[in-house]
Amino acid sequence: MDYIAALVPPAVMAVAFTMVIRTIIKSQGGANKAKEDAAADAVAASERAAQH
């Protein structure tokens, strides 16, 4: 049974890593991209306005 205990942590980490990568890939583009771009543009515009 020691081999099961030795294999569980790497398997759990592999699944968690895969889920993180999937989340990152899914959040690239689509409706989220438009919202993120608008938020970044708003921050940049406010910084430019503060400098002048």
C-alpha distance matrix in Angstrom:
0.0 3.8 5.4 5.4 6.8 8.9 10.2 11.2 14.1 15.8 15.7 17.2 19.7 20.7 21.5 23.4 25.3 26.2 27.6 29.6 31.1 32.0 33.7 35.6 36.8 37.8 39.8 41.8 45.1 46.4 47.9 45.8 47.3 50.8 50.1 48.5 51.4 53.9 52.3 52.3 55.9 56.9 55.4 57.2 60.4 60.4 59.7 62.6 64.9 64.0 65.0 68.5
3.8 0.0 3.8 5.4 5.1 6.2 8.7 10.2 12.3 13.9 14.7 16.2 18.1 19.4 20.7 22.3 23.9 25.3 26.8 28.4 29.9 31.2 32.8 34.4 35.8 37.1 38.9 40.8 44.2 45.8 47.3 45.0 46.3 49.9 49.1 47.3 50.1 52.7 51.0 50.8 54.4 55.4 53.8 55.4 58.8 58.6 57.8 60.7 63.0 62.1 62.9 66.4
5.4 3.8 0.0 3.8 5.4 4.9 6.2 8.7 11.1 11.8 12.3 14.6 16.4 17.0 18.5 20.6 21.8 22.8 24.7 26.5 27.6 28.8 30.8 32.3 33.4 34.8 36.8 38.5 41.8 43.5 45.2 43.0 44.2 47.9 47.4 45.5 48.3 51.0 49.4 49.1 52.7 54.0 52.4 53.9 57.3 57.4 56.6 59.3 61.7 61.0 61.7 65.2
5.4 5.4 3.8 0.0 3.8 5.3 5.2 6.1 9.4 10.7 10.3 12.1 14.6 15.3 16.1 18.2 19.9 20.8 22.3 24.3 25.7 26.6 28.4 30.3 31.4 32.5 34.5 36.5 39.7 41.1 42.7 40.6 42.0 45.6 45.0 43.3 46.2 48.8 47.2 47.2 50.8 51.9 50.5 52.1 55.4 55.5 54.9 57.7 60.0 59.3 60.2 63.6
6.8 5.1 5.4 3.8 0.0 3.8 5.6 5.5 7.5 9.8 10.5 11.4 13.5 15.1 16.2 17.5 19.3 20.8 22.1 23.6 25.4 26.6 28.0 29.8 31.3 32.5 34.1 36.2 39.6 41.1 42.4 40.1 41.5 45.0 44.2 42.4 45.3 47.8 46.0 45.9 49.6 50.5 48.9 50.7 54.0 53.8 53.1 56.0 58.3 57.4 58.3 61.8
8.9 6.2 4.9 5.3 3.8 0.0 3.8 5.9 6.8 7.9 9.5 11.2 12.4 13.7 15.6 17.0 18.1 19.8 21.5 22.8 24.1 25.8 27.4 28.7 30.2 31.7 33.4 35.1 38.6 40.4 42.0 39.6 40.7 44.3 43.6 41.6 44.4 47.0 45.3 45.0 48.6 49.7 48.0 49.5 52.9 52.9 52.0 54.8 57.2 56.4 57.1 60.6
10.2 8.7 6.2 5.2 5.6 3.8 0.0 3.8 5.9 5.8 6.2 8.8 10.3 10.8 12.5 14.5 15.6 16.7 18.7 20.3 21.4 22.8 24.7 26.1 27.3 28.8 30.7 32.4 35.7 37.4 39.2 36.9 38.1 41.7 41.2 39.4 42.1 44.8 43.3 43.0 46.6 47.9 46.4 47.8 51.2 51.4 50.6 53.3 55.8 55.1 55.9 59.3
11.2 10.2 8.7 6.1 5.5 5.9 3.8 0.0 3.8 5.7 5.1 6.1 8.6 9.9 10.6 12.2 14.1 15.4 16.6 18.4 20.0 21.2 22.7 24.5 25.9 27.0 28.8 30.8 34.1 35.6 37.1 34.8 36.2 39.7 39.0 37.3 40.2 42.7 41.2 41.1 44.7 45.8 44.4 46.0 49.3 49.4 48.8 51.6 53.9 53.2 54.2 57.5
14.1 12.3 11.1 9.4 7.5 6.8 5.9 3.8 0.0 3.8 5.4 5.1 6.1 8.6 10.0 10.5 12.1 14.2 15.4 16.4 18.3 19.9 21.1 22.5 24.3 25.7 27.1 29.1 32.5 34.3 35.6 33.1 34.4 37.9 37.0 35.1 38.0 40.5 38.7 38.5 42.2 43.2 41.6 43.2 46.5 46.5 45.7 48.6 50.9 50.1 51.0 54.4
15.8 13.9 11.8 10.7 9.8 7.9 5.8 5.7 3.8 0.0 3.8 5.5 5.0 6.1 8.7 9.8 10.3 12.1 14.2 15.2 16.3 18.2 19.9 20.9 22.4 24.1 25.7 27.3 30.8 32.8 34.5 32.0 32.9 36.6 36.1 34.0 36.7 39.5 37.9 37.4 41.0 42.4 40.8 42.1 45.5 45.8 44.9 47.6 50.1 49.4 50.2 53.5
15.7 14.7 12.3 10.3 10.5 9.5 6.2 5.1 5.4 3.8 0.0 3.8 5.4 5.1 6.3 8.6 9.8 10.6 12.5 14.3 15.4 16.6 18.5 20.1 21.2 22.5 24.5 26.3 29.6 31.2 33.0 30.8 32.0 35.6 35.2 33.5 36.2 38.9 37.6 37.4 40.9 42.2 41.0 42.4 45.7 46.1 45.5 48.1 50.5 50.1 51.0 54.2
17.2 16.2 14.6 12.1 11.4 11.2 8.8 6.1 5.1 5.5 3.8 0.0 3.8 5.4 5.2 6.2 8.6 9.9 10.7 12.4 14.3 15.4 16.6 18.5 20.1 21.1 22.7 24.9 28.2 29.7 31.1 28.7 30.2 33.7 32.9 31.3 34.2 36.7 35.2 35.2 38.8 39.8 38.5 40.3 43.5 43.6 43.2 45.9 48.1 47.6 48.7 52.0
19.7 18.1 16.4 14.6 13.5 12.4 10.3 8.6 6.1 5.0 5.4 3.8 0.0 3.8 5.5 5.0 6.0 8.5 9.8 10.4 12.2 14.1 15.2 16.4 18.3 19.8 21.1 23.0 26.5 28.4 29.8 27.3 28.3 32.0 31.3 29.3 32.0 34.7 33.1 32.8 36.4 37.6 36.1 37.6 40.9 41.1 40.5 43.2 45.5 45.0 45.9 49.2
20.7 19.4 17.0 15.3 15.1 13.7 10.8 9.9 8.6 6.1 5.1 5.4 3.8 0.0 3.8 5.5 5.1 6.1 8.6 9.9 10.6 12.2 14.3 15.4 16.5 18.2 20.1 21.6 25.0 26.9 28.8 26.5 27.4 31.1 30.8 28.9 31.5 34.3 33.1 32.7 36.2 37.7 36.5 37.8 41.1 41.6 41.0 43.5 46.0 45.7 46.5 49.7
21.5 20.7 18.5 16.1 16.2 15.6 12.5 10.6 10.0 8.7 6.3 5.2 5.5 3.8 0.0 3.8 5.5 5.1 6.2 8.7 10.0 10.5 12.4 14.4 15.4 16.4 18.4 20.4 23.6 25.1 26.7 24.6 26.0 29.5 29.1 27.6 30.4 33.0 31.9 31.9 35.3 36.7 35.7 37.3 40.4 40.9 40.6 43.2 45.4 45.3 46.4 49.5
23.4 22.3 20.6 18.2 17.5 17.0 14.5 12.2 10.5 9.8 8.6 6.2 5.0 5.5 3.8 0.0 3.8 5.4 5.1 6.2 8.7 9.9 10.6 12.4 14.3 15.3 16.6 18.9 22.2 23.8 25.1 22.7 24.0 27.6 26.8 25.1 28.0 30.5 29.1 29.1 32.7 33.8 32.7 34.4 37.5 37.8 37.5 40.2 42.3 42.0 43.2 46.3
25.3 23.9 21.8 19.9 19.3 18.1 15.6 14.1 12.1 10.3 9.8 8.6 6.0 5.1 5.5 3.8 0.0 3.8 5.4 5.1 6.2 8.6 9.9 10.7 12.4 14.2 15.5 17.1 20.6 22.7 24.4 21.9 22.7 26.4 26.0 23.9 26.5 29.3 28.1 27.7 31.1 32.6 31.4 32.7 36.0 36.5 36.0 38.5 40.9 40.7 41.5 44.7
26.2 25.3 22.8 20.8 20.8 19.8 16.7 15.4 14.2 12.1 10.6 9.9 8.5 6.1 5.1 5.4 3.8 0.0 3.8 5.5 5.2 6.1 8.6 10.0 10.6 12.2 14.3 15.8 19.0 20.8 22.8 20.7 21.6 25.3 25.3 23.6 26.1 29.0 28.1 27.9 31.2 32.9 32.0 33.3 36.4 37.2 37.0 39.3 41.7 41.8 42.7 45.6
27.6 26.8 24.7 22.3 22.1 21.5 18.7 16.6 15.4 14.2 12.5 10.7 9.8 8.6 6.2 5.1 5.4 3.8 0.0 3.8 5.5 5.0 6.2 8.6 9.9 10.4 12.3 14.5 17.7 19.0 20.5 18.4 19.8 23.3 22.9 21.6 24.4 26.9 25.9 26.2 29.5 30.8 30.1 31.8 34.7 35.3 35.3 37.8 39.9 40.0 41.3 44.2
29.6 28.4 26.5 24.3 23.6 22.8 20.3 18.4 16.4 15.2 14.3 12.4 10.4 9.9 8.7 6.2 5.1 5.5 3.8 0.0 3.8 5.4 5.1 6.2 8.7 9.9 10.7 12.8 16.3 18.1 19.5 16.9 17.9 21.5 21.0 19.1 21.9 24.5 23.3 23.2 26.7 28.0 27.1 28.6 31.7 32.2 32.0 34.5 36.8 36.7 37.8 40.8
31.1 29.9 27.6 25.7 25.4 24.1 21.4 20.0 18.3 16.3 15.4 14.3 12.2 10.6 10.0 8.7 6.2 5.2 5.5 3.8 0.0 3.8 5.4 5.1 6.2 8.5 10.0 11.0 14.5 16.8 18.9 16.5 16.9 20.7 20.8 18.9 21.1 24.2 23.4 23.0 26.2 28.0 27.2 28.3 31.4 32.4 32.1 34.3 36.8 37.0 37.8 40.7
32.0 31.2 28.8 26.6 26.6 25.8 22.8 21.2 19.9 18.2 16.6 15.4 14.1 12.2 10.5 9.9 8.6 6.1 5.0 5.4 3.8 0.0 3.8 5.5 5.2 6.0 8.6 10.2 13.1 14.7 16.8 15.0 15.9 19.5 19.7 18.5 20.8 23.6 23.2 23.3 26.3 28.1 27.8 29.0 31.9 32.9 33.1 35.2 37.4 37.9 39.0 41.7
33.7 32.8 30.8 28.4 28.0 27.4 24.7 22.7 21.1 19.9 18.5 16.6 15.2 14.3 12.4 10.6 9.9 8.6 6.2 5.1 5.4 3.8 0.0 3.8 5.5 5.1 6.1 8.8 11.9 13.3 14.6 12.3 13.7 17.2 16.8 15.6 18.3 20.8 20.1 20.5 23.6 25.0 24.7 26.3 29.0 29.9 30.2 32.4 34.5 34.9 36.2 38.9
35.6 34.4 32.3 30.3 29.8 28.7 26.1 24.5 22.5 20.9 20.1 18.5 16.4 15.4 14.4 12.4 10.7 10.0 8.6 6.2 5.1 5.5 3.8 0.0 3.8 5.5 5.3 6.6 10.3 12.6 14.3 11.6 12.0 15.8 15.8 13.8 16.2 19.1 18.4 18.1 21.3 23.1 22.5 23.7 26.7 27.7 27.7 29.8 32.1 32.6 33.6 36.3
36.8 35.8 33.4 31.4 31.3 30.2 27.3 25.9 24.3 22.4 21.2 20.1 18.3 16.5 15.4 14.3 12.4 10.6 9.9 8.7 6.2 5.2 5.5 3.8 0.0 3.8 5.5 5.4 8.6 10.9 13.5 11.7 11.7 15.4 16.2 14.7 16.5 19.6 19.7 19.4 22.1 24.2 24.1 25.0 27.8 29.3 29.4 31.1 33.5 34.3 35.2 37.7
37.8 37.1 34.8 32.5 32.5 31.7 28.8 27.0 25.7 24.1 22.5 21.1 19.8 18.2 16.4 15.3 14.2 12.2 10.4 9.9 8.5 6.0 5.1 5.5 3.8 0.0 3.8 5.5 7.6 8.7 10.8 9.4 10.4 13.8 14.4 13.8 15.9 18.5 18.7 19.2 21.8 23.6 23.9 25.2 27.6 29.0 29.6 31.4 33.4 34.4 35.6 38.0
39.8 38.9 36.8 34.5 34.1 33.4 30.7 28.8 27.1 25.7 24.5 22.7 21.1 20.1 18.4 16.6 15.5 14.3 12.3 10.7 10.0 8.6 6.1 5.3 5.5 3.8 0.0 3.8 6.2 7.7 9.0 6.6 7.6 11.1 11.2 10.1 12.6 15.2 15.1 15.6 18.3 19.9 20.2 21.6 24.0 25.3 25.9 27.8 29.8 30.7 32.0 34.4
41.8 40.8 38.5 36.5 36.2 35.1 32.4 30.8 29.1 27.3 26.3 24.9 23.0 21.6 20.4 18.9 17.1 15.8 14.5 12.8 11.0 10.2 8.8 6.6 5.4 5.5 3.8 0.0 3.8 6.9 9.3 7.4 6.4 10.1 11.3 9.9 11.3 14.4 14.9 14.7 17.0 19.3 19.7 20.4 22.9 24.6 25.0 26.5 28.8 30.0 30.9 33.2
45.1 44.2 41.8 39.7 39.6 38.6 35.7 34.1 32.5 30.8 29.6 28.2 26.5 25.0 23.6 22.2 20.6 19.0 17.7 16.3 14.5 13.1 11.9 10.3 8.6 7.6 6.2 3.8 0.0 3.8 6.6 6.2 4.5 7.5 9.8 9.3 10.0 12.8 14.2 14.4 16.0 18.4 19.4 20.0 22.0 24.1 24.9 26.0 28.1 29.7 30.8 32.6
46.4 45.8 43.5 41.1 41.1 40.4 37.4 35.6 34.3 32.8 31.2 29.7 28.4 26.9 25.1 23.8 22.7 20.8 19.0 18.1 16.8 14.7 13.3 12.6 10.9 8.7 7.7 6.9 3.8 0.0 3.8 5.4 5.4 6.9 9.2 10.2 11.1 13.0 14.7 15.7 17.0 18.9 20.5 21.5 23.0 25.0 26.3 27.4 29.0 30.8 32.2 33.8
47.9 47.3 45.2 42.7 42.4 42.0 39.2 37.1 35.6 34.5 33.0 31.1 29.8 28.8 26.7 25.1 24.4 22.8 20.5 19.5 18.9 16.8 14.6 14.3 13.5 10.8 9.0 9.3 6.6 3.8 0.0 3.8 5.4 5.4 6.5 8.8 10.1 10.9 12.6 14.4 15.6 16.9 18.8 20.2 21.3 23.0 24.8 26.0 27.2 29.0 30.8 32.3
45.8 45.0 43.0 40.6 40.1 39.6 36.9 34.8 33.1 32.0 30.8 28.7 27.3 26.5 24.6 22.7 21.9 20.7 18.4 16.9 16.5 15.0 12.3 11.6 11.7 9.4 6.6 7.4 6.2 5.4 3.8 0.0 3.8 5.5 5.2 6.1 8.5 9.9 10.5 12.1 14.1 15.3 16.6 18.2 19.8 21.2 22.6 24.3 25.7 27.1 28.8 30.7
47.3 46.3 44.2 42.0 41.5 40.7 38.1 36.2 34.4 32.9 32.0 30.2 28.3 27.4 26.0 24.0 22.7 21.6 19.8 17.9 16.9 15.9 13.7 12.0 11.7 10.4 7.6 6.4 4.5 5.4 5.4 3.8 0.0 3.8 5.5 5.1 6.0 8.5 9.8 10.4 12.0 14.1 15.3 16.2 18.0 19.9 21.0 22.2 24.0 25.6 27.0 28.8
50.8 49.9 47.9 45.6 45.0 44.3 41.7 39.7 37.9 36.6 35.6 33.7 32.0 31.1 29.5 27.6 26.4 25.3 23.3 21.5 20.7 19.5 17.2 15.8 15.4 13.8 11.1 10.1 7.5 6.9 5.4 5.5 3.8 0.0 3.8 5.5 5.1 6.1 8.6 9.9 10.5 12.2 14.3 15.3 16.3 18.3 20.0 20.9 22.3 24.3 25.8 27.2
50.1 49.1 47.4 45.0 44.2 43.6 41.2 39.0 37.0 36.1 35.2 32.9 31.3 30.8 29.1 26.8 26.0 25.3 22.9 21.0 20.8 19.7 16.8 15.8 16.2 14.4 11.2 11.3 9.8 9.2 6.5 5.2 5.5 3.8 0.0 3.8 5.5 5.1 6.2 8.6 9.8 10.6 12.4 14.2 15.3 16.6 18.5 20.0 21.0 22.6 24.6 26.2
48.5 47.3 45.5 43.3 42.4 41.6 39.4 37.3 35.1 34.0 33.5 31.3 29.3 28.9 27.6 25.1 23.9 23.6 21.6 19.1 18.9 18.5 15.6 13.8 14.7 13.8 10.1 9.9 9.3 10.2 8.8 6.1 5.1 5.5 3.8 0.0 3.8 5.4 5.1 6.1 8.5 9.8 10.6 12.2 14.1 15.4 16.6 18.3 19.9 21.2 22.8 24.8
51.4 50.1 48.3 46.2 45.3 44.4 42.1 40.2 38.0 36.7 36.2 34.2 32.0 31.5 30.4 28.0 26.5 26.1 24.4 21.9 21.1 20.8 18.3 16.2 16.5 15.9 12.6 11.3 10.0 11.1 10.1 8.5 6.0 5.1 5.5 3.8 0.0 3.8 5.4 5.1 6.1 8.5 9.9 10.4 12.1 14.2 15.3 16.3 18.2 19.9 21.2 22.8
53.9 52.7 51.0 48.8 47.8 47.0 44.8 42.7 40.5 39.5 38.9 36.7 34.7 34.3 33.0 30.5 29.3 29.0 26.9 24.5 24.2 23.6 20.8 19.1 19.6 18.5 15.2 14.4 12.8 13.0 10.9 9.9 8.5 6.1 5.1 5.4 3.8 0.0 3.8 5.5 5.1 6.1 8.7 9.9 10.4 12.3 14.3 15.2 16.3 18.3 20.1 21.4
52.3 51.0 49.4 47.2 46.0 45.3 43.3 41.2 38.7 37.9 37.6 35.2 33.1 33.1 31.9 29.1 28.1 28.1 25.9 23.3 23.4 23.2 20.1 18.4 19.7 18.7 15.1 14.9 14.2 14.7 12.6 10.5 9.8 8.6 6.2 5.1 5.4 3.8 0.0 3.8 5.4 5.1 6.3 8.7 9.9 10.7 12.5 14.3 15.4 16.6 18.7 20.5
52.3 50.8 49.1 47.2 45.9 45.0 43.0 41.1 38.5 37.4 37.4 35.2 32.8 32.7 31.9 29.1 27.7 27.9 26.2 23.2 23.0 23.3 20.5 18.1 19.4 19.2 15.6 14.7 14.4 15.7 14.4 12.1 10.4 9.9 8.6 6.1 5.1 5.5 3.8 0.0 3.8 5.4 5.2 6.2 8.6 10.0 10.7 12.3 14.2 15.4 16.8 18.9
55.9 54.4 52.7 50.8 49.6 48.6 46.6 44.7 42.2 41.0 40.9 38.8 36.4 36.2 35.3 32.7 31.1 31.2 29.5 26.7 26.2 26.3 23.6 21.3 22.1 21.8 18.3 17.0 16.0 17.0 15.6 14.1 12.0 10.5 9.8 8.5 6.1 5.1 5.4 3.8 0.0 3.8 5.5 5.1 6.0 8.6 9.9 10.5 12.1 14.2 15.4 16.9
56.9 55.4 54.0 51.9 50.5 49.7 47.9 45.8 43.2 42.4 42.2 39.8 37.6 37.7 36.7 33.8 32.6 32.9 30.8 28.0 28.0 28.1 25.0 23.1 24.2 23.6 19.9 19.3 18.4 18.9 16.9 15.3 14.1 12.2 10.6 9.8 8.5 6.1 5.1 5.4 3.8 0.0 3.8 5.5 5.1 6.2 8.6 9.9 10.5 12.3 14.4 15.7
55.4 53.8 52.4 50.5 48.9 48.0 46.4 44.4 41.6 40.8 41.0 38.5 36.1 36.5 35.7 32.7 31.4 32.0 30.1 27.1 27.2 27.8 24.7 22.5 24.1 23.9 20.2 19.7 19.4 20.5 18.8 16.6 15.3 14.3 12.4 10.6 9.9 8.7 6.3 5.2 5.5 3.8 0.0 3.8 5.5 5.2 6.2 8.7 9.9 10.6 12.5 14.7
57.2 55.4 53.9 52.1 50.7 49.5 47.8 46.0 43.2 42.1 42.4 40.3 37.6 37.8 37.3 34.4 32.7 33.3 31.8 28.6 28.3 29.0 26.3 23.7 25.0 25.2 21.6 20.4 20.0 21.5 20.2 18.2 16.2 15.3 14.2 12.2 10.4 9.9 8.7 6.2 5.1 5.5 3.8 0.0 3.8 5.5 5.1 6.2 8.6 9.9 10.8 12.8
60.4 58.8 57.3 55.4 54.0 52.9 51.2 49.3 46.5 45.5 45.7 43.5 40.9 41.1 40.4 37.5 36.0 36.4 34.7 31.7 31.4 31.9 29.0 26.7 27.8 27.6 24.0 22.9 22.0 23.0 21.3 19.8 18.0 16.3 15.3 14.1 12.1 10.4 9.9 8.6 6.0 5.1 5.5 3.8 0.0 3.8 5.4 5.1 6.1 8.6 10.0 11.0
60.4 58.6 57.4 55.5 53.8 52.9 51.4 49.4 46.5 45.8 46.1 43.6 41.1 41.6 40.9 37.8 36.5 37.2 35.3 32.2 32.4 32.9 29.9 27.7 29.3 29.0 25.3 24.6 24.1 25.0 23.0 21.2 19.9 18.3 16.6 15.4 14.2 12.3 10.7 10.0 8.6 6.2 5.2 5.5 3.8 0.0 3.8 5.4 5.0 6.1 8.7 10.2
59.7 57.8 56.6 54.9 53.1 52.0 50.6 48.8 45.7 44.9 45.5 43.2 40.5 41.0 40.6 37.5 36.0 37.0 35.3 32.0 32.1 33.1 30.2 27.7 29.4 29.6 25.9 25.0 24.9 26.3 24.8 22.6 21.0 20.0 18.5 16.6 15.3 14.3 12.5 10.7 9.9 8.6 6.2 5.1 5.4 3.8 0.0 3.8 5.4 5.1 6.3 9.0
62.6 60.7 59.3 57.7 56.0 54.8 53.3 51.6 48.6 47.6 48.1 45.9 43.2 43.5 43.2 40.2 38.5 39.3 37.8 34.5 34.3 35.2 32.4 29.8 31.1 31.4 27.8 26.5 26.0 27.4 26.0 24.3 22.2 20.9 20.0 18.3 16.3 15.2 14.3 12.3 10.5 9.9 8.7 6.2 5.1 5.4 3.8 0.0 3.8 5.4 5.2 6.6
64.9 63.0 61.7 60.0 58.3 57.2 55.8 53.9 50.9 50.1 50.5 48.1 45.5 46.0 45.4 42.3 40.9 41.7 39.9 36.8 36.8 37.4 34.5 32.1 33.5 33.4 29.8 28.8 28.1 29.0 27.2 25.7 24.0 22.3 21.0 19.9 18.2 16.3 15.4 14.2 12.1 10.5 9.9 8.6 6.1 5.0 5.4 3.8 0.0 3.8 5.4 5.4
64.0 62.1 61.0 59.3 57.4 56.4 55.1 53.2 50.1 49.4 50.1 47.6 45.0 45.7 45.3 42.0 40.7 41.8 40.0 36.7 37.0 37.9 34.9 32.6 34.3 34.4 30.7 30.0 29.7 30.8 29.0 27.1 25.6 24.3 22.6 21.2 19.9 18.3 16.6 15.4 14.2 12.3 10.6 9.9 8.6 6.1 5.1 5.4 3.8 0.0 3.8 5.6
65.0 62.9 61.7 60.2 58.3 57.1 55.9 54.2 51.0 50.2 51.0 48.7 45.9 46.5 46.4 43.2 41.5 42.7 41.3 37.8 37.8 39.0 36.2 33.6 35.2 35.6 32.0 30.9 30.8 32.2 30.8 28.8 27.0 25.8 24.6 22.8 21.2 20.1 18.7 16.8 15.4 14.4 12.5 10.8 10.0 8.7 6.3 5.2 5.4 3.8 0.0 3.8
68.5 66.4 65.2 63.6 61.8 60.6 59.3 57.5 54.4 53.5 54.2 52.0 49.2 49.7 49.5 46.3 44.7 45.6 44.2 40.8 40.7 41.7 38.9 36.3 37.7 38.0 34.4 33.2 32.6 33.8 32.3 30.7 28.8 27.2 26.2 24.8 22.8 21.4 20.5 18.9 16.9 15.7 14.7 12.8 11.0 10.2 9.0 6.6 5.4 5.6 3.8 0.0
